[in-house]
């Protein structure tokens, strides 16, 4: 099978490419990237003029809820959401039922993903058994089964000695620890960011220190163990400073920021829309500016959605009783394009890097590039496409998005997985 993507602006940060060019795909792999490649007449042609052609986007942090919570999401619906959102690879968190703490559960996820035949779904194994924070999971078994990292995401590993042992094992297995950094003693019962607006709205706050204290601890443990630490969903200026200092000291630490933390503030909670309830919470305008600056400067390694679909009942209730989480796969690229790239706050080349090279390196993947011979995973963006966010059209079962009703400019136009078009203009094909 041959496919020729013609005349788009090809951006491949891994190979320092940013030019109008063609991409030739043969038998599911990149055959060539260059100007005015001549077809032999056997290719299917994709006219990408006016579009941005990139390596397939990678989301390092999603919740697919499968197995156990398929009423919220499953691997098939989550894969469809990822595909129309421009992602060809996603890493799913282990807070399922059963928890991904044994190889057999990871194997189930990989098998079901392969059967779906859409995006590449890679499981993260849990750090602790059943996410209980008391004993380590079968980490070597999980690595052998295909897990690409370890996380208790949704829950912090409270015991420092246990986290140290986990990092020791992760280093020996050469896999990253994906840490949800939260001091529960400070955040417990909190509903939104602690500050002016939590007082104004009468909602219990979650202080920035709850995140920052745990990041500082994990950074110190990473220094001791020489493990690869990845900090999930960074949300505060103070957290960024800790990570910046750690990187300057040569500690192996990376971090991610979500589209909602880059674009929404705690003031947004004012109408008590439960779709704004997320952990970590939407932070202050000061924090948002710091996050945007850190993304633009290169301090942040990748953008991740923390896609957390919830059923309607868990959000259609009082704010205090609502579940945390935002459904983010189908809106992430458009949010970043509209709110950061188009206003000039982030270069398009940097956005592509944050969705490709960055997460690919963290997980040790050979994807995120258009290098000849690599798998032909490609994301094509229409920078001028305008569309209103309508959760009723989501492929995801989770309709919980604070971006509902917003008109955004710059959407994924086509998603190609191993040389096959799997999504076009917001629909699975």
C-alpha positions as MATLAB code, in Angstrom:
seq = 'XXXXXXXXXXXXXXXXXXXXXXXXXXXXXXXXXXXXXXXXXXXXXXXXXXXXXXXXXXXXXXXXXXXXXXXXXXXXXXXXXXXXXXXXXXXXXXXXXXXXXXXXXXXXXXXXXXXXXXXXXXXXXXXXXXXXXXXXXXXXXXXXXXXXXXXXXXXXXXXXXXXXXXXXXXXXXXXXXXXXXXXXXXXXXXXXXXXXXXXXXXXXXXXXXXXXXXXXXXXXXXXXXXXXXXXXXXXXXXXXXXXXXXXXXXXXXXXXXXXXXXXXXXXXXXXXXXXXXXXXXXXXXXXXXXXXXXXXXXXXXXXXXXXXXXXXXXXXXXXXXXXXXXXXXXXXXXXXXXXXXXXXXXXXXXXXXXXXXXXXXXXXXXXXXXXXXXXXXXXXXXXXXXXXXXXXXXXXXXXXXXXXXXXXXXXXXXXXXXXXXXXXXXXXX';
ca = [
       0.000    0.000    0.000;
       1.341    3.424   -1.019;
       0.189    6.835    0.198;
       1.574   10.241   -0.792;
       0.877   13.246    1.427;
       1.552   16.226   -0.836;
       2.308   19.873   -0.374;
       1.835   20.327    3.363;
       4.025   22.182    5.813;
       6.010   19.283    7.218;
       7.184   19.814   10.809;
       9.371   17.060   12.261;
      11.329   18.352   15.265;
      13.230   15.064   15.625;
      14.876   15.713   12.260;
      14.829   19.519   12.381;
      12.434   19.706    9.412;
      10.079   22.634    8.853;
       9.316   23.089    5.160;
       6.737   22.585    2.436;
       7.283   18.978    1.393;
       5.758   15.636    0.537;
       5.713   12.462    2.620;
       5.727    9.100    0.855;
       4.425    6.071    2.721;
       4.982    2.513    1.526;
       3.649   -0.544    3.358;
       2.916    1.380    6.536;
       6.314    3.028    6.891;
       7.837    6.372    5.968;
       9.663    5.909    2.667;
      10.774    9.476    1.962;
      10.278   13.104    2.954;
      11.160   15.706    0.366;
      10.065   18.311   -2.141;
       7.934   17.337   -5.114;
       8.243   13.595   -4.707;
       7.149   11.968   -7.957;
       4.427    9.374   -7.648;
       4.546    6.320   -9.852;
       0.795    6.314  -10.289;
       0.087    3.639   -7.719;
      -0.221    5.959   -4.728;
      -3.315    7.283   -3.061;
      -2.843   11.052   -2.889;
      -3.619   13.219    0.144;
      -3.638   16.904   -0.793;
      -2.235   18.593    2.329;
      -1.773   22.093    0.895;
      -2.405   24.644    3.617;
      -2.180   21.938    6.280;
       0.500   21.106    8.874;
       1.918   17.592    8.543;
       3.496   16.180   11.706;
       4.617   12.893   13.225;
       1.731   11.153   14.954;
       0.918   12.843   18.261;
       1.520   10.987   21.523;
      -0.517   11.445   24.701;
       1.487   10.208   27.657;
      -1.386   10.413   30.150;
      -4.931    9.135   29.564;
      -7.522    7.192   31.522;
      -9.375    4.664   29.383;
     -11.223    3.083   32.371;
     -10.956   -0.386   30.846;
     -11.167   -2.924   32.447;
     -13.786   -2.392   35.118;
     -15.269    1.030   34.427;
     -16.400    0.616   30.831;
     -19.523    2.674   31.568;
     -17.170    5.700   31.696;
     -14.908    4.734   28.782;
     -13.493    1.663   27.113;
     -10.481    1.004   24.937;
     -12.522    1.200   21.726;
     -14.295    4.488   22.490;
     -11.115    5.965   23.957;
      -9.150    4.923   20.874;
     -11.712    6.582   18.614;
     -11.538    9.762   20.700;
      -7.753    9.718   20.462;
      -7.796    9.207   16.704;
     -10.132   12.111   15.937;
      -8.136   14.213   18.401;
      -4.982   13.686   16.329;
      -3.264   11.115   18.541;
      -1.747    7.904   17.203;
      -0.312    6.664   20.516;
      -1.632    6.970   24.064;
      -0.370    5.735   27.422;
      -3.206    4.653   29.723;
      -3.070    4.820   33.491;
      -3.504    1.731   35.689;
      -6.393    2.848   37.949;
      -8.762    0.264   36.514;
     -10.558   -2.720   38.054;
      -8.594   -4.905   38.285;
      -5.658   -2.557   38.649;
      -2.805   -2.994   36.167;
      -0.567   -4.537   38.819;
      -0.055   -7.893   37.090;
       1.072   -8.749   33.595;
      -2.213  -10.391   32.633;
      -4.084   -7.073   32.907;
      -1.514   -5.262   30.758;
      -1.774   -8.069   28.206;
      -5.552   -7.636   28.126;
      -5.180   -3.916   27.326;
      -2.652   -4.567   24.574;
      -4.790   -7.313   23.058;
      -7.987   -5.238   23.082;
      -6.136   -2.268   21.605;
      -4.824   -4.423   18.788;
      -8.323   -5.752   18.122;
      -9.657   -2.181   17.942;
      -7.136   -1.509   15.185;
      -6.953    2.238   15.706;
      -4.329    3.946   17.872;
      -1.428    2.385   19.732;
      -2.484    1.961   23.377;
       0.399    1.431   25.798;
      -0.321    0.579   29.444;
       1.387    1.999   32.485;
       1.675   -0.464   35.336;
       0.861    0.473   38.899;
       3.582    1.262   41.394;
       1.789   -0.441   44.263;
      -0.495   -3.448   44.506;
      -4.123   -2.446   43.954;
      -3.033    1.214   44.244;
      -3.127    0.802   48.010;
       0.306    2.269   48.672;
       1.414   -0.615   50.862;
       3.485   -2.951   48.716;
       5.087   -2.843   45.295;
       3.386   -4.334   42.270;
       5.019   -7.031   40.163;
       7.112   -4.426   38.367;
       9.396   -6.777   36.429;
       6.411   -8.821   35.288;
       4.629   -5.641   34.190;
       7.649   -4.498   32.202;
       7.894   -7.883   30.492;
       4.177   -7.727   29.644;
       4.645   -4.436   27.797;
       4.130   -1.646   30.322;
       6.059    1.499   29.415;
       6.206    3.065   32.873;
       4.886    2.911   36.414;
       2.302    5.113   38.100;
      -0.297    5.126   40.840;
      -1.928    8.050   39.045;
      -5.006    9.275   40.789;
      -3.254    8.496   44.043;
       0.131    9.583   45.373;
       2.560    7.087   46.849;
       2.550    8.479   50.376;
       5.269    6.307   51.939;
       8.659    7.726   51.001;
      10.532    4.467   51.578;
       8.140    2.633   49.253;
       8.554    5.279   46.564;
      12.317    4.989   46.910;
      12.158    1.217   46.384;
       9.864    1.715   43.386;
      12.377    4.093   41.831;
      15.183    1.614   42.448;
      13.304   -1.099   40.566;
      12.189    1.280   37.804;
      15.817    2.307   37.228;
      16.883   -1.341   36.942;
      14.067   -1.905   34.436;
      14.953    1.335   32.614;
      11.388    2.642   32.776;
      10.107    5.983   34.078;
       8.092    6.587   37.215;
       5.068    8.734   36.309;
       4.263   10.457   39.569;
       0.983   11.973   40.719;
       2.378   14.449   43.229;
      -0.095   15.330   45.962;
       0.191   15.644   49.733;
      -3.177   14.275   50.811;
      -2.886   15.775   54.282;
      -2.986   19.202   52.617;
      -5.384   18.510   49.746;
      -7.931   16.219   51.404;
     -11.556   17.395   50.957;
     -10.408   20.243   48.734;
     -12.546   21.097   45.704;
     -10.640   23.829   43.851;
      -7.474   25.909   44.023;
      -6.952   27.567   47.401;
      -6.950   31.300   46.925;
      -9.121   34.355   46.442;
     -11.758   32.593   44.370;
     -12.151   29.581   46.659;
     -12.960   32.044   49.448;
     -15.307   34.011   47.196;
     -17.136   30.884   46.001;
     -17.257   29.225   49.407;
     -15.436   26.066   48.306;
     -12.680   24.330   50.237;
      -9.330   24.933   48.602;
      -6.406   22.742   47.551;
      -3.178   24.649   48.227;
      -0.371   24.817   45.702;
       1.910   23.443   48.416;
       0.116   20.082   48.277;
       1.629   19.529   44.839;
       4.944   21.274   45.379;
       5.919   19.417   48.565;
       5.497   16.011   46.918;
       7.391   17.064   43.804;
      10.270   18.179   46.004;
      10.256   14.794   47.752;
      10.149   12.807   44.529;
      12.902   14.900   42.987;
      15.093   14.171   45.984;
      14.339   10.443   45.710;
      15.135   10.530   42.003;
      18.456   12.117   42.853;
      19.258    9.327   45.310;
      18.127    6.445   43.091;
      19.105    7.898   39.693;
      15.677    6.861   38.437;
      13.816    8.611   35.627;
      11.082   10.685   37.257;
       8.223   12.116   35.216;
       5.957   14.567   37.033;
       2.359   14.373   35.858;
       0.034   17.365   35.337;
       2.199   20.157   36.782;
      -0.052   23.069   37.707;
       1.816   25.682   39.792;
       4.620   28.168   39.382;
       6.310   26.752   42.487;
       6.336   23.256   40.982;
       8.032   24.578   37.858;
      10.788   26.194   39.915;
      11.517   22.907   41.710;
      11.683   21.049   38.395;
      13.873   23.744   36.847;
      16.344   23.479   39.719;
      16.343   19.686   39.499;
      17.116   19.741   35.786;
      19.898   22.265   36.356;
      21.379   19.882   38.926;
      21.420   17.033   36.407;
      18.597   15.030   37.988;
      16.635   12.932   35.504;
      13.243   14.630   35.780;
      10.670   15.483   33.109;
       7.207   16.972   33.352;
       3.923   17.483   31.525;
       1.262   20.189   31.492;
      -2.356   19.782   30.385;
      -4.300   21.998   27.969;
      -6.803   22.925   30.673;
      -4.108   24.039   33.096;
      -2.573   26.134   30.313;
      -5.776   27.925   29.397;
      -8.255   28.010   32.293;
      -8.036   29.594   35.745;
      -9.746   29.074   39.085;
     -12.057   31.981   38.294;
     -13.740   29.632   35.778;
     -15.261   27.680   38.678;
     -17.543   30.662   39.427;
     -20.676   29.194   37.858;
     -20.087   25.899   39.730;
     -19.900   23.945   36.492;
     -18.690   20.542   37.671;
     -16.821   20.049   34.389;
     -14.258   22.487   35.830;
     -13.569   20.150   38.757;
     -10.240   18.488   38.139;
      -7.254   17.263   40.169;
      -4.924   19.105   40.364;
      -7.356   22.011   40.261;
      -7.449   24.895   37.841;
      -4.987   27.368   39.314;
      -4.524   31.130   39.486;
      -3.851   33.420   36.543;
      -0.295   33.789   37.860;
       0.204   30.031   37.675;
      -1.296   29.810   34.185;
       1.101   32.481   32.906;
       4.031   30.641   34.483;
       2.950   27.382   32.813;
       2.612   29.032   29.396;
       6.035   30.639   29.769;
       7.546   27.294   30.811;
       6.030   25.511   27.824;
       7.343   28.175   25.457;
      10.828   28.167   27.041;
      11.299   24.398   26.799;
      11.228   23.688   30.521;
       8.115   21.545   30.068;
       8.784   18.311   28.200;
       5.347   17.489   26.840;
       1.674   18.356   26.785;
      -0.646   15.598   27.984;
      -4.416   15.572   28.294;
      -4.974   13.626   31.528;
      -8.100   12.481   29.682;
     -10.460   11.523   32.516;
     -13.931   10.679   31.196;
     -16.741   10.506   33.742;
     -20.316    9.285   33.452;
     -23.048   11.919   33.450;
     -24.341   11.005   36.910;
     -20.966   11.684   38.541;
     -20.929   15.231   37.149;
     -24.646   16.105   37.220;
     -24.683   16.901   40.922;
     -23.480   19.444   43.470;
     -19.881   20.602   43.048;
     -18.785   19.028   46.324;
     -20.115   15.624   45.281;
     -18.904   15.632   41.679;
     -16.057   13.476   40.452;
     -12.789   15.030   39.357;
     -11.820   14.898   35.716;
     -11.966   16.434   32.246;
     -12.489   14.581   28.956;
      -9.626   15.964   26.910;
      -8.561   13.798   23.967;
     -10.830   15.332   21.336;
     -10.182   18.986   22.182;
      -6.509   19.114   23.216;
      -4.920   20.061   19.909;
      -7.604   22.626   19.075;
      -7.314   24.249   22.513;
      -3.546   24.629   22.184;
      -3.821   25.903   18.602;
      -6.542   28.418   19.421;
      -5.378   29.665   22.804;
      -1.580   29.474   22.494;
      -0.374   29.080   18.897;
      -2.644   31.532   17.095;
      -2.142   34.316   19.707;
       1.637   33.892   19.350;
       2.255   32.505   22.844;
       3.677   29.218   21.508;
       5.383   28.451   18.221;
       3.759   25.746   16.146;
       7.097   23.942   15.958;
       7.242   23.843   19.751;
       3.684   22.548   19.965;
       4.574   19.691   17.625;
       7.683   18.915   19.701;
       5.600   18.796   22.876;
       3.209   16.295   21.305;
       5.861   14.119   19.595;
       9.540   14.166   20.521;
       8.915   15.047   24.159;
       6.549   12.221   25.148;
       8.315    9.776   22.827;
      11.627   10.267   24.618;
      10.063    9.983   28.057;
       8.532    6.603   27.234;
      11.493    5.438   25.143;
       9.400    5.027   21.986;
      10.634    4.901   18.404;
       7.607    6.942   17.300;
       7.181   10.728   17.163;
       9.307   11.095   14.020;
       9.043   11.016   10.227;
      12.446    9.386    9.824;
      12.467    7.077    6.759;
      11.897    3.517    7.899;
       9.821    4.504   10.931;
       6.146    3.620   11.273;
       3.964    5.961    9.242;
       2.063    7.556   12.115;
       1.062   11.062   10.991;
      -1.100   13.868   12.349;
      -2.289   16.527    9.897;
      -3.703   19.789   11.282;
      -5.856   22.349    9.508;
      -4.748   25.574   11.212;
      -7.698   27.534    9.821;
     -10.506   25.095   10.611;
     -13.071   26.548   13.015;
     -15.409   24.369   14.994;
     -17.532   24.718   18.105;
     -16.923   22.181   20.861;
     -20.004   19.974   21.037;
     -19.671   17.146   23.580;
     -22.697   15.362   22.110;
     -20.551   14.536   19.061;
     -17.654   13.101   21.100;
     -16.620    9.529   20.454;
     -15.582    9.410   24.100;
     -18.261    8.332   26.540;
     -17.064   11.218   28.718;
     -18.861   14.440   27.785;
     -17.296   16.331   30.703;
     -15.455   19.252   29.159;
     -15.219   22.852   30.370;
     -14.577   23.888   26.748;
     -18.131   23.036   25.641;
     -19.655   25.673   23.401;
     -16.348   27.387   22.685;
     -15.400   28.039   19.065;
     -11.801   26.986   18.502;
      -9.589   27.546   15.474;
      -7.076   24.871   14.396;
      -8.248   21.246   14.456;
      -6.798   17.863   13.531;
      -7.715   17.247    9.892;
      -6.438   13.725    9.360;
      -4.862   11.006   11.475;
      -2.816    8.273    9.816;
      -1.757    5.162   11.716;
       0.852    2.900   10.107;
      -0.013    4.261    6.688;
      -3.798    3.908    7.051;
      -6.152    6.876    7.382;
      -8.135    6.270   10.578;
      -9.770    9.674   11.114;
     -10.643   12.669    8.987;
     -12.268   15.974    9.946;
     -13.486   14.782   13.299;
     -14.836   11.396   12.171;
     -13.505    7.856   12.200;
     -13.144    6.509    8.655;
];
